[in-house]
C-alpha cells in the first residue's frame, strides 16, 4: 500500500472530480513503472480509508480503468493490473476564473468531448491574479496544454503578461481573446463588441418604444470593455440616448429606459427596484441580460438574453486540442427575445 501512496495523491484544491484524479494518478504510476503488470491494487475499502474519500470515488476510478482494459477484478482477490499499454492522455491544466452555470456548461462539454483522451486538472482562481500566478508557477510545466479563461478584477495587464510567457504551443484561451498576447496560440472566444452590436440590431424593433439605453458595467467588472464599444457604436448609429452605469443600487429607475445587465447580482437588484416602483417590465422599462440561464425563462414572465453558445465553446476547444490545431474561433452568439423587452 505504501508504494501506491508515493504516486497517488488527491488534490483537495482541484475542482477535477476525485475519481478522475485517482484514475489519472494510477495511469501516471503505470507510465512511470511505479505500478506494474500483475500488481494487485488496494481494495476499495483500503483506498477509501487511506485517501479519506468516498467508496464511490474509488469504485468509479476502477470502473474507468476497467473500461480502458487495464484493470480486472478477480473475486476474492481484488483488482489486478492486467495490462500496462495505453494511449497516454493529453495532460491539461484548466484554469477558470470562477464557477457559474454557464462555466459548468463549458466544462461539461469540454470534458465530454475529450473523454479518456485527456487528463484534466481543473482549478478556480476566483479572478485573483496572485492565485492565478501561484497556480501557473507551481503547475504549468507539468502539462502539455494550459487552457485558461482570462479574467482578473485587478492587475489585468500583469495577468495578460504572465499568460504571454506560456509557450504558445501549449496555450489555449477560452471565452476571451486577451489583448497583448503574442504568437500563434489557440483561442475559442466571444467577440464582445460585435456580438452586442449585432444583438441590439436584431432587437431594434423591440427597442423602438424606449428612448434611452443604459448598460450596468461595474467598475470592478472582469467583463471586456469591448462590450461598451459595441454598446456605444449602436447607440450612436441609431441616435439613442445612452449611459454606462457603474452601480445599479443608486440608479433611479424611470420609464422609457432599457437596462442591459452583465452580472447576475445586478439583475436581481434591478428587478427588486422595478417591482418596488410598480413598473411594468416590457412596457415601462426594458431588461436585457447577458448569458442565458434556465431561471431567466421564468423571472418576470421571461428575461430577454444575449448569450454565447457555451456548449459549442467547450466542444470546439476540446476538438482543437485533440487535433492539435492552432487557430482562433469566435463562437456565435444568440438572442432570446422574451417579454422583458
Residue pairs with C-beta under 8 A, 6 or more apart in sequence:
1 42
1 46
1 50
3 34
4 29
4 35
4 41
4 42
5 50
6 34
7 25
7 28
7 29
7 32
7 34
7 35
8 22
8 25
8 26
8 29
8 51
9 21
9 25
10 18
10 21
10 22
10 25
10 51
10 52
10 53
11 21
11 121
13 123
14 21
14 121
14 122
14 123
15 96
15 99
15 122
15 123
15 124
16 94
16 120
16 121
16 122
18 53
18 54
18 57
19 56
19 57
19 58
19 59
19 60
19 61
19 64
20 61
20 64
20 119
20 120
21 121
22 47
22 51
22 53
22 57
22 58
22 61
23 61
23 64
23 65
23 119
24 89
24 119
24 121
26 35
26 41
26 61
26 65
27 65
27 70
27 86
27 89
27 119
29 35
30 36
30 70
30 81
30 84
30 86
31 88
35 41
35 81
36 81
36 84
37 81
37 82
37 83
37 84
38 80
38 81
38 82
39 80
39 81
40 77
40 78
40 79
40 80
40 81
41 47
41 62
41 71
41 78
41 79
41 80
41 81
42 50
42 78
43 78
43 79
44 55
44 58
44 59
44 62
45 55
47 53
47 58
48 54
48 55
48 57
48 58
51 57
51 58
62 71
62 73
62 79
64 116
65 71
66 72
66 73
67 116
68 86
68 116
69 82
69 83
69 86
70 81
70 82
70 83
70 84
70 86
71 79
71 80
71 81
71 82
72 79
72 80
72 82
73 79
73 80
74 80
87 117
89 116
89 117
89 118
89 119
90 114
90 117
90 118
90 119
90 144
90 145
90 321
90 322
91 118
91 119
91 121
91 142
91 143
91 144
91 145
92 114
92 118
92 119
92 120
92 121
92 143
92 144
92 145
92 146
92 147
92 321
93 121
93 123
93 135
93 139
93 140
93 142
93 143
93 145
93 146
93 147
94 107
94 110
94 120
94 121
94 122
94 123
94 147
95 123
95 124
95 125
95 132
95 135
95 136
95 146
95 147
95 148
95 149
96 103
96 107
96 122
96 123
96 124
96 125
96 149
97 124
97 125
97 126
97 127
97 149
97 150
97 151
97 152
97 222
98 124
98 126
98 127
98 151
99 124
100 264
100 291
101 291
101 293
102 291
102 292
102 293
102 307
102 308
102 310
103 149
103 310
105 310
105 311
105 314
106 174
106 175
106 310
106 311
106 313
106 314
107 122
107 314
108 314
109 310
109 311
109 312
109 313
109 314
109 315
109 318
110 120
110 147
110 314
110 315
110 317
110 318
111 120
111 314
111 318
112 314
113 314
113 315
113 318
113 319
113 322
114 120
114 318
114 321
114 322
117 322
118 318
118 321
118 322
121 139
121 143
123 135
123 139
125 131
125 132
125 135
127 151
127 152
127 153
127 222
128 152
128 153
129 152
129 154
129 155
129 156
129 158
129 159
129 162
130 155
132 152
132 159
132 162
133 162
136 146
136 162
136 166
140 146
140 166
143 170
144 170
145 170
145 172
145 321
146 166
146 170
146 171
146 172
147 172
147 173
147 174
147 317
147 321
148 163
148 171
148 172
148 173
148 174
149 173
149 174
149 175
149 176
150 159
150 160
150 163
150 173
150 175
150 176
150 178
151 175
151 176
151 222
151 223
152 159
152 222
153 220
153 222
157 180
159 178
160 178
160 179
160 180
160 181
161 180
163 171
163 173
163 178
163 181
164 180
164 181
164 182
164 183
168 183
168 184
168 185
168 326
169 185
169 326
171 181
171 185
171 186
172 185
172 186
172 187
172 188
172 317
172 320
172 321
173 181
173 185
173 186
173 187
173 188
173 189
174 187
174 188
174 189
174 313
174 317
175 188
175 189
175 190
175 313
176 189
176 190
176 192
176 224
177 187
177 189
177 191
177 328
184 326
185 326
186 317
186 320
186 321
186 325
186 326
186 327
186 328
187 327
187 328
187 329
188 313
188 316
188 317
188 320
188 328
188 329
188 331
189 328
189 329
189 330
189 331
190 224
190 308
190 330
190 331
190 333
191 330
191 333
192 223
192 224
192 226
192 227
192 230
193 224
193 226
193 227
193 229
193 230
193 233
194 230
194 330
195 230
195 306
195 308
195 333
196 227
196 230
196 231
196 234
196 306
197 230
197 231
197 233
197 234
198 333
199 288
199 306
199 333
199 335
200 207
200 213
200 230
200 231
200 234
201 234
202 335
203 288
203 304
203 335
203 337
203 341
204 238
206 286
206 304
206 337
206 341
207 213
207 240
207 258
207 286
207 341
210 256
210 257
210 258
210 285
210 286
211 240
211 241
211 256
211 257
212 240
212 241
212 242
212 243
212 256
212 257
212 258
213 231
213 234
213 235
213 240
213 241
213 242
213 243
213 257
213 258
213 260
214 242
214 243
214 244
214 245
214 251
214 257
214 258
214 259
214 260
215 227
215 228
215 231
215 242
215 243
215 244
215 245
215 259
215 260
215 262
216 245
216 246
216 248
216 251
216 259
216 260
216 261
216 262
216 263
216 266
216 270
217 223
217 227
217 228
217 244
217 245
217 246
217 262
218 246
218 247
218 262
218 263
218 266
219 246
221 262
221 263
223 262
227 262
228 244
231 242
231 244
231 260
232 242
234 240
235 241
235 242
245 251
248 259
248 261
248 266
248 269
248 270
248 273
249 269
251 273
253 270
253 273
253 274
253 277
253 279
253 285
254 285
255 279
255 284
255 285
256 284
256 285
257 285
257 286
258 285
258 286
258 287
258 288
258 341
259 270
259 285
259 286
259 287
259 288
260 288
260 289
260 290
261 267
261 270
261 287
261 288
261 289
261 290
262 290
267 287
267 289
267 303
270 287
271 281
271 287
271 299
271 300
274 281
274 285
274 287
279 285
281 287
281 300
281 301
281 339
281 340
282 300
282 301
282 339
282 340
282 341
286 304
286 340
286 341
287 300
287 303
287 304
287 340
287 341
288 303
288 304
288 305
288 306
288 340
288 341
289 296
289 303
289 304
289 305
289 306
290 305
290 306
290 307
291 305
291 306
291 307
291 308
292 305
292 307
292 334
292 336
293 305
296 302
296 303
296 305
296 338
297 303
297 338
300 339
300 340
301 338
301 339
301 340
302 338
302 339
302 340
303 338
303 340
304 335
304 336
304 337
304 338
304 340
304 341
305 335
305 336
305 338
306 333
306 334
306 335
307 333
307 334
307 336
308 331
308 332
308 333
308 334
309 331
309 332
309 333
309 334
312 331
312 332
313 331
316 329
316 331
319 325
320 326
320 327
320 329
